Amino acid sequence: MGDTQNNNQRWIQEFDASNNLTTSVEQNWDMVLMTWANTFKSIYTYNANNTKATMIRQHWDGTSAWITDSKNTYSYNAAGKLEQDQYATWDGTAYTLQSDVTYYYDAAGNKINETGRDWSTTTPVYTNRINYTYNTSNKLKTLTNGNWSGTAWTDVDMYTHEYDTAGNKVSTLHSIWNGT
């Protein structure tokens, strides 16, 4: 167990025998009561490969109990890379899938795309994507954000990274599309 704090906020964390974070409680300093007050709690589970399987997010009811808000469920590809992150909300009885993000990788294991979908309707709808490109040294060259218009992807902005001959990042250029 350990804690981290920054004047009026702190996190109390617990770890398992493999040093995986299992619980993180966020607290804020209550100036009236002069004590730490619970705000949020995250509970983590891990799969047989020791990678994060779930994260349950809760809020403090203000008096005596944690109330479950949501759950993220993570799945991985054969190489152990994150393949999907599903976000579901809790209604007191069951979880309802709200959104997911799917991750894609190249043969070198570099993430080349992440695509988000909204599940709040009966049919999932694309929402956003991030495309990544890499240089010959497998260092991130570009990151391009895009949104789904309902019929096509529209690029929003792009970050372009430059490196020196030693592989150190020397510049980042942020470009914003103006719609043309």
C-alpha positions as CSV (number, residue, x, y, z in Angstrom):
1,M,0.0,0.0,0.0
2,G,1.2,3.5,-0.7
3,D,-0.2,7.0,-1.2
4,T,0.5,10.0,-3.4
5,Q,-0.7,13.4,-2.6
6,N,-0.6,17.0,-3.9
7,N,-1.8,19.4,-1.2
8,N,-5.6,18.9,-1.4
9,Q,-5.8,15.5,-3.2
10,R,-4.3,12.1,-2.6
11,W,-4.5,8.5,-3.9
12,I,-4.2,5.5,-1.7
13,Q,-3.0,2.5,-3.7
14,E,-2.9,-1.2,-3.0
15,F,-0.8,-3.7,-5.0
16,D,-0.8,-7.5,-5.4
17,A,2.1,-9.9,-5.0
18,S,3.1,-9.3,-8.6
19,N,3.2,-5.5,-7.9
20,N,0.0,-4.9,-10.0
21,L,-2.1,-2.0,-8.9
22,T,-5.3,-3.6,-7.5
23,T,-7.1,-0.6,-5.8
24,S,-6.7,3.1,-6.1
25,V,-8.8,5.4,-3.9
26,E,-8.9,9.1,-4.7
27,Q,-9.5,11.5,-1.8
28,N,-9.8,15.2,-1.5
29,W,-9.1,17.3,1.6
30,D,-12.3,18.5,3.2
31,M,-11.5,22.0,4.5
32,V,-14.7,22.1,6.7
33,L,-14.2,18.7,8.4
34,M,-10.4,18.9,8.2
35,T,-10.1,15.4,7.0
36,W,-9.6,13.4,3.8
37,A,-12.9,12.6,2.0
38,N,-13.3,9.7,-0.4
39,T,-14.2,10.7,-3.9
40,F,-13.5,7.9,-6.4
41,K,-12.2,4.3,-6.3
42,S,-10.8,2.1,-9.1
43,I,-10.5,-1.7,-8.7
44,Y,-8.3,-3.6,-11.1
45,T,-8.2,-7.3,-12.0
46,Y,-5.6,-9.1,-14.0
47,N,-5.6,-12.2,-16.3
48,A,-3.3,-15.2,-16.4
49,N,-0.8,-13.3,-18.4
50,N,-0.6,-10.6,-15.6
51,T,-2.2,-7.9,-17.8
52,K,-5.1,-5.8,-16.8
53,A,-8.4,-7.5,-17.4
54,T,-10.9,-5.1,-15.9
55,M,-11.2,-1.8,-14.1
56,I,-14.3,-1.0,-12.1
57,R,-14.8,2.7,-11.3
58,Q,-16.8,3.7,-8.2
59,H,-17.8,7.0,-6.5
60,W,-18.3,7.6,-2.8
61,D,-21.9,8.2,-1.8
62,G,-20.7,10.9,0.7
63,T,-21.6,8.9,3.8
64,S,-20.8,5.2,4.0
65,A,-20.6,3.3,0.7
66,W,-19.0,3.0,-2.7
67,I,-21.4,3.1,-5.7
68,T,-20.3,1.4,-8.9
69,D,-20.4,3.6,-12.0
70,S,-18.6,1.8,-14.8
71,K,-16.4,-1.0,-15.9
72,N,-13.7,-1.3,-18.5
73,T,-12.9,-4.7,-19.9
74,Y,-9.6,-5.2,-21.7
75,S,-8.7,-8.0,-24.3
76,Y,-5.3,-8.7,-25.8
77,N,-4.0,-10.2,-29.0
78,A,-1.6,-13.2,-29.2
79,A,1.4,-10.9,-28.8
80,G,-0.1,-9.5,-25.5
81,K,-0.9,-6.1,-27.0
82,L,-4.2,-4.4,-26.0
83,E,-6.7,-5.2,-28.7
84,Q,-9.9,-3.8,-27.3
85,D,-11.1,-1.7,-24.4
86,Q,-14.9,-1.9,-23.7
87,Y,-16.6,0.7,-21.5
88,A,-19.9,-0.2,-19.8
89,T,-22.0,1.7,-17.3
90,W,-23.7,0.1,-14.2
91,D,-27.4,0.8,-13.7
92,G,-27.6,-1.0,-10.3
93,T,-28.5,-4.3,-11.8
94,A,-26.3,-4.9,-14.9
95,Y,-23.6,-3.4,-17.1
96,T,-24.6,-1.7,-20.4
97,L,-21.9,-1.4,-23.1
98,Q,-21.5,2.3,-24.0
99,S,-18.4,2.4,-26.1
100,D,-15.3,0.5,-27.2
101,V,-11.9,1.2,-28.7
102,T,-10.2,-1.4,-31.0
103,Y,-6.4,-1.2,-31.5
104,Y,-4.5,-2.4,-34.6
105,Y,-0.8,-3.2,-34.9
106,D,1.8,-3.7,-37.7
107,A,4.1,-6.7,-37.9
108,A,6.7,-4.8,-35.8
109,G,4.2,-4.4,-33.0
110,N,3.6,-0.7,-33.5
111,K,0.1,0.6,-32.9
112,I,-1.1,1.8,-36.3
113,N,-4.7,2.6,-35.5
114,E,-7.2,2.9,-32.7
115,T,-10.9,3.2,-33.6
116,G,-13.7,4.2,-31.2
117,R,-17.3,3.3,-31.4
118,D,-20.4,4.4,-29.5
119,W,-22.8,1.6,-28.4
120,S,-25.4,3.9,-26.8
121,T,-27.8,2.9,-29.6
122,T,-28.7,-0.6,-30.8
123,T,-26.1,-0.5,-33.5
124,P,-22.5,0.6,-32.8
125,V,-21.5,3.9,-34.5
126,Y,-17.9,4.9,-35.3
127,T,-16.9,8.0,-33.4
128,N,-13.2,8.7,-33.7
129,R,-9.9,7.2,-34.8
130,I,-6.2,7.8,-34.4
131,N,-3.8,6.7,-37.1
132,Y,-0.1,6.3,-36.4
133,T,2.9,6.0,-38.8
134,Y,6.5,5.2,-37.9
135,N,9.9,5.9,-39.4
136,T,12.4,3.1,-40.3
137,S,13.6,3.0,-36.7
138,N,10.0,2.3,-35.5
139,K,9.8,5.8,-33.8
140,L,6.5,7.5,-34.0
141,K,6.4,9.8,-37.1
142,T,2.8,11.0,-37.3
143,L,-0.3,10.8,-35.2
144,T,-3.5,11.8,-37.0
145,N,-6.8,12.3,-35.2
146,G,-10.1,11.8,-37.1
147,N,-13.8,11.9,-36.6
148,W,-16.5,9.8,-38.2
149,S,-19.1,12.0,-40.1
150,G,-21.6,9.2,-40.5
151,T,-20.4,8.3,-44.0
152,A,-16.6,9.0,-44.0
153,W,-13.6,9.8,-41.8
154,T,-12.6,13.4,-41.5
155,D,-9.1,14.2,-40.3
156,V,-9.0,16.8,-37.5
157,D,-5.4,17.3,-36.6
158,M,-2.0,15.7,-36.9
159,Y,1.3,15.6,-34.9
160,T,4.5,15.1,-36.9
161,H,7.6,14.2,-35.1
162,E,11.2,14.7,-36.3
163,Y,14.3,12.9,-34.9
164,D,18.0,13.5,-35.1
165,T,20.5,10.8,-36.3
166,A,20.8,9.5,-32.7
167,G,17.0,8.9,-32.6
168,N,16.2,11.8,-30.2
169,K,13.0,13.7,-30.9
170,V,14.0,17.2,-32.0
171,S,10.6,18.7,-33.0
172,T,6.9,18.2,-33.1
173,L,4.6,20.0,-35.5
174,H,0.9,20.2,-34.7
175,S,-1.3,20.7,-37.8
176,I,-5.0,21.4,-37.7
177,W,-7.2,20.7,-40.8
178,N,-9.4,23.6,-41.8
179,G,-11.9,21.4,-43.6
180,T,-10.6,21.8,-47.1
